[in-house]
Amino acid sequence: MMHHGPFEKAKEAACGQDRWLLVNVQSTREFSSHLLNRDTWGNEVVAQIITSNFIFWQVCDDTEEGSKIVTYYKLDFVPATLVIDPITGQIMRVWCGMIQPQSLLEDVLQYADSSPKDHHSSLSVRHPMIGRVSVTIAVVAVVILCFNMRR
């Protein structure tokens, strides 16, 4: 169920397989981390959903990789579980502490229904003018600049 290797490799795997990246940052000092492993990640239905729809990467906060994630994503509390867009690296959803299996399943099903590429496609469909507006603004800026240079 778990991807082994550094965070960037997990992100690349998620991107290549068009799956969301599910990251779990744990602490050996927090009992809730042990509960997550036993009750949530050990749940058969959770494991099936995650294996089928996500790349799952787990790390301890006191490792070099874990410290990078805690710092980069400004995590104030561990354990923390994040759904990350592997294309942009953006956090899509975050949970802190223990997550009950049923609650996690309810929350992650929206990500199981669409892939990161589907998500980005829906953004461009919902906002088809954004690209055109940017180009139009750039053209107008060049015209104004050229006009002012002629004066």
C-alpha positions in Angstrom: 0.0 0.0 0.0 2.8 2.4 0.8 5.2 4.0 -1.7 8.8 3.7 -0.6 11.4 6.3 -1.4 11.7 10.1 -1.1 8.8 12.5 -1.4 9.7 13.7 -4.9 9.7 10.1 -6.2 6.2 9.5 -4.7 5.0 12.7 -6.3 6.4 11.7 -9.6 4.8 8.2 -9.3 1.4 9.9 -8.5 1.8 12.2 -11.5 2.8 9.4 -13.8 -0.1 7.2 -12.7 -2.6 10.2 -12.6 -3.4 9.6 -8.9 -3.6 11.9 -6.0 -0.7 11.8 -3.5 -1.8 10.9 0.0 0.9 11.9 2.5 0.8 10.9 6.2 3.4 12.6 8.4 3.7 10.8 11.7 5.4 11.2 15.1 6.8 8.4 17.1 6.0 10.5 20.2 2.3 10.8 19.4 0.0 8.0 20.3 -2.5 9.1 17.6 0.1 8.1 15.0 0.1 4.6 16.3 -3.8 4.6 16.3 -3.7 5.7 12.7 -1.5 2.8 11.7 -3.6 0.3 13.6 -7.2 1.5 13.1 -7.2 3.6 9.9 -4.4 2.5 7.6 -4.9 -1.1 8.9 -8.6 -1.0 7.9 -9.2 -3.3 4.9 -11.6 -1.0 3.1 -9.4 2.0 3.6 -6.4 0.1 2.3 -8.4 -1.0 -0.8 -9.6 2.5 -1.6 -6.1 4.0 -1.1 -4.3 1.3 -3.1 -6.8 1.7 -6.0 -6.9 5.5 -6.1 -3.8 7.1 -4.4 -0.1 6.9 -4.1 0.3 6.6 -0.3 3.5 8.0 1.3 4.2 7.9 5.0 7.1 9.6 6.8 8.1 10.4 10.4 8.5 14.0 11.3 11.9 13.5 12.9 13.5 12.3 9.6 15.1 14.6 7.0 12.3 13.9 4.5 9.7 14.4 7.2 11.2 17.6 8.4 11.2 19.0 4.8 7.5 18.2 4.5 6.6 19.7 7.9 8.5 22.9 7.0 7.4 23.2 3.4 3.7 22.7 4.1 3.9 24.6 7.4 2.4 21.7 9.5 1.8 22.8 13.1 0.6 19.4 14.2 1.4 15.8 13.6 0.2 13.4 12.7 -1.1 15.1 9.7 -2.5 13.6 6.5 -2.6 15.5 3.3 -4.1 15.0 -0.2 -1.6 16.6 -2.5 -2.0 17.5 -6.1 1.1 15.8 -7.7 1.0 18.2 -10.6 1.3 21.4 -8.6 2.3 20.2 -5.2 -0.7 22.0 -3.7 -2.4 20.7 -0.6 -6.0 19.8 -1.6 -7.1 18.6 1.9 -5.5 18.2 5.3 -6.4 16.3 8.5 -4.7 16.7 11.8 -4.5 13.9 14.4 -6.4 10.6 14.4 -8.9 10.1 11.5 -11.5 7.4 12.0 -11.7 5.1 9.0 -15.3 6.0 8.1 -14.6 9.7 8.2 -11.5 9.3 6.0 -13.4 7.3 3.5 -16.2 9.9 3.3 -13.6 12.6 2.7 -11.4 10.9 0.2 -14.1 9.6 -2.1 -14.3 12.9 -3.9 -10.7 12.4 -4.9 -11.3 8.8 -5.9 -14.0 10.0 -8.3 -11.6 12.2 -10.3 -7.9 12.3 -11.1 -5.5 15.2 -10.8 -5.6 15.6 -14.6 -9.4 15.6 -14.5 -9.3 18.3 -11.8 -7.0 20.5 -13.9 -9.2 19.9 -17.0 -12.3 21.0 -15.1 -10.5 24.2 -14.0 -9.7 25.2 -17.6 -13.3 24.3 -18.7 -14.8 26.4 -16.0 -12.5 29.3 -16.7 -11.9 29.2 -20.5 -11.4 33.0 -20.7 -8.5 33.1 -18.3 -5.9 32.3 -20.9 -7.5 34.7 -23.4 -7.7 37.5 -20.9 -4.0 37.1 -20.0 -3.0 37.2 -23.7 -5.3 40.2 -24.3 -3.9 42.1 -21.3 -0.3 41.4 -22.6 -1.2 42.6 -26.1 -2.8 45.8 -24.7 0.3 46.4 -22.5 2.6 46.1 -25.5 0.4 48.4 -27.6 0.4 51.0 -24.8 4.1 50.7 -24.4 4.7 51.1 -28.1 2.4 54.1 -28.2 4.1 55.8 -25.4 7.6 55.2 -26.9 6.5 57.0 -30.1 5.6 60.1 -28.2 
